[in-house]
Amino acid sequence: MVWLKAADDDGHERTGKLPGPGGTVRVAAGSAGGARSTVWRVWANRTSSDVYVAARVLAGVNKISLHESGDWRYQWVRPEPAERYAPGQGRLIGRWPRPPAVGAGWTRGLAIWVPEPDLVPIPDDTEDGQGVTWIPKPPRGKVATFQVVVAKPNLGIVQLQQTWVPGRSRSPTTRPASCLARTRT
């Protein structure tokens, strides 16, 4: 069993059991029906420690894969869009090795930065907001950030300041993946 404890600067703590294996987190900045960012989807594989990230509207087209093997990549999901938009290039768009862990075994995955001017009302928006964790719209001149991290369990406590934990999932090897969010200048 894997647990995640989060506390804010005022000392309020929240503890949650990580679901798994597998799991999906959906997160966005702004509000349903108002100015918002795209909805991002983060999900874990049920049979390995692979974690995937995609803009929800593009999840069937391309995604970022953080593979347990350390082979991290951005790629087309199927060969058809790869051939249409990058003829002869294959499905792979970009590849990099997993970076080293920092602190208490946390490995930074993907950082998504959403500047305040990029939150806009979406005409004919079909996103009902259900199942999405909405991070408040950042103040003018600031950005909302979502950081996907992969952690080794039982390696100590990591203090997160001014950070929300909108969701988490875990792999069958109990390696938790979390999506952290904050507002920055």
N, C-alpha and C positions, 0 to 999 in steps of 0.2 A: 504494500500500500504506500502511495506517495502523497504527501501533503504539501501545500504551498501556503505560507503565511505572509501576508502583506500588511504593512502599517504605514499610516501617513504621518506627516510632521507633527500632528496634534496627538499622536499616540494611539489613534484608533486602529485596532487590528482586525483583520479578517483572515480566517483560516478556511481553506477549502481542500477537499479530497480531489485529487486529479483523476478524471475519468480515464478509462482506457482499458485495454489498448485502443488506440484510435481516438477520434474526436475531431470536431470542427469548431473553429472560432470565426465569427464574422464581426468585423469592426469598421467603423467609419467615423469621420469627424463631422460635426454639425447636427442636423436633426432630420428625421423622416418628414417629408412634406415641406421642408424648408431648404435653406442653403446647406449644401453638404458636399463631402468628397465622394469619391467612388467607394463602394463597399469592398473591403479586402477580405479574402477568405484564406484562413490558415488551417491546414488539416494534417493529421498524422496517419501514417499507414498502420493498419491493424496487425501486420505480420513482421514488420521490421522497424527500425528507428528512423525511417525516412520521414521528412516533414516537407510539405508543399505550401507554396504561397502564390496567390493569383488575385488580380482584380476580378471580382465576382463575375462581371459581365464578359470577361475574357477567359475565364477558367477552362472553357472547352477549346480554346485556341492556343494559348501559351501559358506557361507557369514557370515558377522557380522551384527547383528541386534541391533540397538539402539532404543528400543521401548519407546514410549511416557510414558508408565506405569512405566518406570524405570528398567524394566527387560531387561538388556543388555546381549547378548549372541552370541556365535560363534556356528554355527550348520550346519549340512548337509541340503541341500535344499529339498531333497527327501529321502524317506526311503531306496531305493535300494542301493545307495552308502554307507549309514550308515551301512547297514547289510553286505555289501561286505568288508568294511575296518575296521569296529568295530562291529563284530557280537554280537547281544544281548544288545548293549549299547544304542540303540535309536538314534535319530537325534541330540541330544544335545551333543556338544563337551565341551563347557565351558560356565559359566554363572557368572555374577557379577552385583551388583547394580549400577545405574547411580551415578557417583560421585557428590559431591556438586558443585554448580556453583562458579566461581571465578570472581573477578573484577566486571564488569558491567553485570552480569548475563550470562556469557559465561561458558558453561560446556564442558570440554575437552572430546572428544570422543575417537578416535583412532589415534595413532601416527604411521606413517610408516617411517622407517629410511632406506635409500638406500645408503650404503657406495660406494664410487667412484669405487673400484675394482669390484663391482657387476653389473656395467653397461657394457654390452657386446653386440657385434653384434649378431644378431639372424639369423642363417642360414635359408634360405627360408622363411623369415619373411613375413607374410601376413598382418601385421598392416600397413595400408596406412597413418596413422597419422591424418586423417580427424576427426574432433570433439575431438581431444586430445589436452589438454594444455601441452606443453612441457616445463619443467623446465630445465634450463641449467645444464649440467653435472657438478657435484661439482669438485673443484680442488682436486688434490692428497692429501690424508690424511683427507678429509672432507666427510660429508654425506649430501645428500639432504633429507629433511624431509617434510612429508605431515601430517598436523594435521587436523583432522575432528573435528569441534566444532559445538555445538548447542547453540543458543543464544536466550534470551528473548528480544523482541524488546523494544525500547524506554527506555533503562536503562542507557544511557550515552554513552560516547565515550571510546573506547579501542584503545590505541596507539600500533601499530605493527611496529617494526623496522626490516628492512632487510627482509621483508615478501612480497610474492606475494599472490594474491587472484585469483587462477586459475579458480574458479567456485563457484557457490552457487545455492541453491534451497531453497524452503520453503514449509512448511506444511500448511494445510488449517487453522490452528490456528495461522498463521503468525509467527511461531517460525522458524527463518532462520537456515539453516545448511550451513556451509561454509567449504571449503577445503583450508587451508592455507599452503604455502610452503616456505621453506628457506633453506639456506646452513649453516651447522654448523661444528664445529671442533669436 
